[in-house]
Amino acid sequence: MEKFIIGVAVGMAAGALVVANNCKLRNLVKKNQEDLMEKAENYIDSKLEQFEKNSQGKKSASKTSE
């Protein structure tokens, strides 16, 4: 387990050095981060809309049953 953790740390450090020294890779990483954040925001927005629709549907159903 210790060797695995050390390997992950060394790999992360090596990857960071490669990205830091290569402009194309740095731009690619930034672009992928932006794309990932946009997808996450869209997913969260869609889930919030579903939650709001479900809560509004439950409210209207409870009002009609009263």
Residue pairs with C-beta under 8 A, 6 or more apart in sequence:
18 25
19 25
19 26
19 29
20 26
